[in-house]
Amino acid sequence: MATAYCFDLDGTLTQQELLPLIASSVGLEDEISVLTEATINGILPFEKSFKLRVRLLRDANIDWIHSALLKQVEFNADMIKFIASRPDQCFVVTGNLDVWVKPVLDRLGIQSFTSIAQMNGPRIEGIEHILHKGDAVLGLRDRFDRIIAVGDGMNDVPMFEMADWRIAFGGAHSPNHLLVKLSDFVVNDGGALCRLLNTL
């Protein structure tokens, strides 16, 4: 049975949320952190929150962002080993913008599904496409017999609804309460998560 593993990026594969790091380049850490927390907790819909965050951060220098993310972002080591052992079965499913997270995704070296920025030269003008995570899972159905989803936030709900197995992960922070209700398992440690994935 062919299995696909779909991982959220921010706070799941990475040990921190990425947008607050990006916000530090334009002095908007507090504003972005409030919006990010409200989104994770389901207070603010992802699409509305993400549009606001992109509007706030569109003047951030992309070269600086790439440099900062490469230097500061840490992955969960156990999950990276798991992914390296089956790269053709593992996928990143993130609502984050492609141009922002490119260096992080390049480090992972696996296929990803992202939101897509609307660009004007090196400057972000807006959002061309916001990823609906359920669509990413549906796009994998023709290649895989089952889908296992791992995430932590409210915007992971559509991915969980379309997956066969759902794991809420509380690595960087507690997973969203609605996501926990939808989950088959709740895990707070990367090593425990990988042991569980190996048994499913």
C-alpha positions in Angstrom: 0.0 0.0 0.0 1.6 3.3 -1.1 1.5 6.0 1.6 2.0 9.7 1.3 3.0 11.7 4.4 1.9 15.4 4.3 3.6 17.7 6.8 2.7 21.2 7.7 5.9 23.4 7.7 5.7 26.2 10.3 5.9 24.8 13.9 5.7 21.2 12.6 8.8 20.5 10.6 10.4 23.7 11.8 10.8 24.4 15.5 9.4 27.9 15.1 6.9 29.8 13.2 8.5 31.5 10.1 6.4 34.6 9.7 7.5 36.2 13.0 11.1 35.7 11.8 10.3 37.4 8.5 8.6 40.2 10.4 11.7 41.0 12.4 13.2 42.5 9.2 10.6 45.3 9.1 10.0 45.7 12.9 6.6 44.1 12.9 7.2 41.1 15.1 4.4 41.9 17.6 1.8 42.6 14.9 2.6 39.4 13.0 2.8 37.3 16.2 -0.7 38.4 17.2 -2.1 37.5 13.8 -0.3 34.2 13.7 -1.5 33.2 17.1 -5.1 34.2 16.3 -4.9 32.1 13.1 -3.4 29.0 14.9 -6.1 29.2 17.5 -8.9 29.5 14.9 -10.0 33.0 16.0 -9.1 34.5 12.6 -9.7 32.6 9.3 -6.4 31.7 7.6 -7.2 33.3 4.3 -8.1 36.7 5.9 -5.2 36.6 8.3 -2.7 35.6 5.6 -3.8 38.4 3.3 -3.2 40.8 6.2 0.2 39.4 7.0 1.3 39.5 3.4 0.2 43.1 3.1 2.2 44.0 6.2 5.3 42.1 5.1 5.3 42.7 1.4 8.1 45.3 1.7 10.4 43.0 3.5 13.6 42.3 1.6 13.4 38.8 0.1 17.2 38.4 0.1 17.3 39.2 3.8 14.4 36.8 4.4 16.2 34.0 2.7 19.4 34.7 4.6 17.6 34.9 7.9 15.6 31.8 7.4 18.7 29.8 6.3 20.6 30.9 9.4 17.8 30.8 12.1 15.3 28.1 11.1 15.8 24.7 12.9 14.2 21.5 11.8 13.0 18.7 14.1 15.9 16.3 13.7 13.9 13.1 14.1 11.4 14.2 11.4 14.2 15.1 9.0 15.6 11.6 9.3 12.2 10.2 8.7 11.8 12.3 5.5 15.3 11.5 4.3 14.5 7.8 4.5 11.5 8.1 2.1 11.7 11.5 0.2 9.4 10.4 -2.6 6.6 9.8 -0.1 6.9 13.0 1.9 5.4 16.3 1.1 5.3 19.8 2.6 1.9 21.4 2.6 2.1 25.0 3.7 0.0 28.0 3.3 3.1 30.2 3.4 4.3 32.0 0.3 6.6 30.2 -2.1 9.1 33.1 -2.4 9.4 33.4 1.4 10.0 29.8 2.2 12.0 28.7 -0.8 15.3 28.3 1.0 13.7 26.2 3.8 12.0 24.0 1.2 15.2 23.7 -0.7 16.9 22.4 2.4 14.3 19.7 2.8 14.5 18.7 -0.8 11.0 17.2 -1.2 8.0 18.2 -3.2 5.9 21.0 -1.7 2.6 22.7 -2.0 2.5 26.4 -1.1 0.7 29.6 -1.6 2.0 31.6 -4.6 3.1 35.2 -4.5 2.2 37.8 -7.2 5.5 39.4 -8.0 6.6 42.7 -9.7 10.3 42.1 -10.2 11.8 41.4 -6.7 8.8 42.9 -4.9 5.7 41.1 -3.7 2.6 42.8 -5.0 0.1 40.4 -3.4 -1.0 36.8 -3.5 -1.7 35.0 -6.8 -3.0 31.8 -5.1 -3.7 30.8 -1.5 -3.2 27.1 -1.0 -6.2 25.2 0.2 -4.6 22.2 2.0 -7.4 19.8 1.2 -6.6 20.4 -2.6 -3.0 19.3 -2.0 -4.2 16.0 -0.5 -6.7 15.4 -3.3 -3.9 16.0 -5.8 -1.9 13.1 -4.3 -4.8 10.6 -4.4 -4.0 9.4 -7.9 -0.5 8.3 -6.8 -1.1 7.0 -3.3 -3.5 4.6 -1.6 -3.6 6.5 1.7 -2.6 9.9 3.0 -1.2 10.6 6.5 -1.4 14.3 7.6 0.6 16.0 10.3 -0.1 19.5 11.4 -0.8 21.9 14.2 -3.0 24.8 13.2 -6.5 25.7 12.1 -5.4 25.9 8.4 -4.5 22.2 8.6 -8.2 21.3 9.1 -8.9 20.9 5.3 -5.8 18.6 5.0 -7.0 16.6 8.0 -10.5 16.3 6.5 -9.2 14.8 3.3 -6.5 12.5 4.9 -6.9 8.8 6.0 -4.9 9.3 9.2 -4.5 12.6 11.1 -1.9 13.4 13.6 -2.0 16.7 15.6 1.6 17.7 16.5 2.5 19.9 19.4 6.2 20.4 18.8 6.5 24.2 18.8 3.1 24.9 20.5 -0.1 23.2 21.5 -2.1 22.1 18.4 -5.4 23.8 17.6 -8.3 22.4 19.7 -10.4 21.7 16.6 -7.5 19.9 14.9 -7.1 17.8 18.0 -10.8 16.8 17.8 -10.3 15.7 14.1 -7.1 13.8 14.9 -6.6 10.1 15.3 -3.5 10.8 17.4 -2.0 13.8 19.3 1.8 13.7 19.7 4.1 16.3 21.2 7.6 14.9 20.5 9.3 14.4 17.1 10.8 11.0 18.1 7.4 9.7 19.2 5.8 11.0 16.0 8.3 9.2 13.8 7.8 5.9 15.8 4.1 6.3 15.3 4.5 7.0 11.5 6.6 3.9 11.2 3.8 1.7 12.7 0.9 3.1 10.6 
